[in-house]
Amino acid sequence: DNFLWGVATSAYQIEGAWNEDGKGESIWDRYTHQPYHIHNNDNGDFACDHYHRMPQDVDLLKRLGVRSYRFSIAWSRVVPNGDGEVNQKGLDFYKNLVDQLLNANIKPFITLYHWDLPQWLQDNGGWVNRETTKFFADYAQIMFSALGDRVDLWATHNEPRVVSFIGYGLGNMAPGIADFSKSYQVAHHLLLAHGMAVQN
């Protein structure tokens, strides 16, 4: 009776609008815009256009009868560059999404990180750089402050093994770094970032 049936997505895979309304570049934007990484040079620039079609998408969820919706925040849409300033238009998109879900009697479930690190952080070492954990904790606090009064289900990292051992070890996902010595550092820093965020 208490099982929560739902559906899930990730920001990069559905939102599109990769450079609209102040959004910064993510590692997946950079990775897919470089040739020979993705079959047919496909990318998420448009994707499902969820950024523009969000109300219709929520209506589809309601018509499907789902009870919860797990979605991820595009970190680079909320904090687009290294000055730490919040992009209000990006934050408002997620506030509106949560409001519409609640109005449709669908429980929102937020994932803070689904593989799409802001490119400005990658330029400073990405998850190999321990400082990234502090930036993640700051970003998590921004989201908790903005949505914590209406959202009580949160995940920090989606599939950290994929980030560390496929993105940094094998190198066949963003950011495309094939160095297993770095993948162990990344795994450690992802766990550290999780702990720092949870303490918030």
C-alpha positions in Angstrom: 0.0 0.0 0.0 2.9 2.4 0.7 4.9 1.6 -2.4 5.4 4.8 -4.5 4.8 4.0 -8.2 6.5 6.6 -10.5 8.6 7.4 -13.5 12.0 9.1 -13.8 14.0 11.2 -16.2 17.3 13.1 -16.2 17.6 16.8 -17.2 20.1 16.4 -20.1 18.1 13.6 -21.7 14.8 15.5 -21.8 15.0 19.3 -21.2 16.7 20.7 -24.3 17.1 24.5 -24.2 20.8 23.8 -23.6 21.8 27.5 -23.8 18.6 29.4 -23.1 17.6 31.7 -20.3 21.0 31.9 -18.9 21.9 28.2 -18.7 25.6 27.5 -18.7 27.4 24.7 -20.6 27.6 21.2 -19.0 30.1 18.5 -19.6 27.4 16.6 -21.7 26.9 19.7 -23.8 30.6 19.9 -24.5 31.0 16.1 -25.0 28.2 15.7 -27.5 29.2 18.8 -29.4 32.6 17.3 -30.2 32.7 14.9 -33.2 33.0 11.1 -33.0 31.7 10.7 -29.4 28.1 10.0 -30.1 26.6 8.0 -33.0 25.3 10.4 -35.8 26.7 13.3 -33.7 23.4 13.3 -31.8 23.1 15.6 -28.8 20.6 16.9 -26.2 20.3 20.4 -27.5 16.6 19.9 -28.2 15.9 16.5 -26.7 12.2 16.2 -25.7 11.9 19.9 -25.4 10.7 19.5 -21.8 11.9 23.0 -20.9 9.2 24.4 -23.1 6.7 21.6 -22.9 6.8 21.0 -19.1 3.0 21.7 -18.4 2.0 19.3 -21.1 4.4 16.7 -19.8 3.1 17.0 -16.3 -0.4 16.5 -17.7 0.8 13.3 -19.4 2.1 12.1 -16.1 -1.2 12.8 -14.5 -3.1 11.0 -17.2 -0.7 8.0 -16.8 -1.8 7.9 -13.1 1.8 7.9 -11.7 2.2 8.9 -8.0 5.7 10.2 -8.2 8.1 11.7 -10.6 11.9 11.6 -10.1 13.7 14.2 -12.2 17.1 15.8 -12.0 18.2 19.4 -11.8 20.6 20.7 -14.4 23.2 22.2 -12.1 24.4 24.5 -14.9 20.9 25.8 -15.4 20.8 27.0 -11.8 24.5 28.0 -11.3 25.7 28.6 -14.8 29.3 29.9 -14.1 32.0 30.1 -11.5 30.9 33.3 -9.8 28.3 31.3 -7.9 25.4 33.5 -8.9 22.0 31.8 -9.1 20.3 32.0 -12.5 16.8 32.9 -11.4 15.1 31.8 -14.6 16.7 28.4 -14.3 15.6 28.1 -10.6 12.1 29.3 -11.5 11.7 26.5 -14.0 12.2 23.9 -11.3 10.0 25.8 -8.9 7.2 25.8 -11.5 7.7 22.2 -12.2 7.3 21.3 -8.5 4.2 23.4 -8.2 2.6 21.8 -11.2 3.5 18.3 -10.0 1.9 19.0 -6.6 -1.2 20.5 -8.2 -1.5 17.2 -10.2 -1.1 15.2 -7.0 2.2 13.8 -8.1 5.0 13.6 -5.5 8.2 15.2 -6.7 11.5 13.4 -6.2 14.6 15.4 -7.0 18.0 14.1 -8.1 20.7 16.8 -7.6 23.3 15.3 -10.0 22.6 13.1 -13.0 26.1 13.2 -14.6 25.9 16.7 -16.1 28.6 18.7 -14.2 28.9 22.4 -15.2 31.7 22.8 -17.7 33.3 25.6 -15.6 33.9 23.0 -12.8 35.3 20.5 -15.3 37.7 23.1 -16.5 39.0 23.3 -12.9 39.5 19.5 -12.7 35.9 18.3 -12.3 35.3 15.6 -9.8 39.0 14.9 -9.5 39.3 18.3 -7.8 38.3 18.0 -4.1 37.0 21.6 -4.3 34.1 20.4 -6.5 32.6 18.8 -3.4 32.2 22.2 -1.7 30.6 23.6 -4.9 28.2 20.7 -4.8 27.3 21.3 -1.2 26.6 25.0 -2.0 24.5 24.0 -4.9 22.6 21.5 -2.8 21.9 24.2 -0.3 20.5 26.5 -3.0 18.1 23.7 -4.0 17.1 22.7 -0.5 16.4 26.4 0.3 14.3 26.9 -2.8 12.3 23.6 -2.8 12.8 22.0 0.6 9.4 23.2 1.9 7.6 21.3 -0.8 9.9 18.4 -1.7 10.9 15.7 0.9 12.4 13.1 -1.4 15.9 13.8 -2.6 18.8 11.9 -4.1 22.3 13.3 -4.3 24.0 11.4 -7.1 22.5 9.1 -9.8 24.6 6.1 -10.4 28.0 7.4 -9.1 29.7 4.3 -10.5 28.8 5.5 -14.0 30.3 9.0 -13.3 33.5 7.6 -11.9 34.3 4.5 -13.8 32.7 5.2 -17.2 33.1 9.0 -17.4 36.6 9.0 -15.9 37.8 5.4 -16.1 36.7 4.1 -19.5 36.2 7.5 -20.9 33.2 6.7 -23.1 30.8 9.0 -21.4 31.2 12.7 -20.5 33.7 14.1 -19.6 35.5 11.4 -21.6 38.6 10.9 -19.5 40.2 7.5 -19.7 42.3 7.3 -16.6 41.4 4.7 -13.9 43.6 6.4 -11.3 41.3 9.4 -11.6 38.2 7.3 -11.4 39.0 6.3 -7.8 39.5 9.9 -6.8 36.2 10.8 -8.4 34.4 7.9 -6.5 35.8 9.2 -3.2 34.8 12.8 -4.0 31.3 11.8 -5.0 30.8 10.1 -1.7 32.3 13.1 0.1 30.0 15.5 -1.8 27.0 13.3 -0.8 27.9 13.5 2.9 28.4 17.3 2.7 25.1 17.8 1.0 23.3 15.5 3.5 24.7 17.6 6.4 22.9 20.6 5.0 
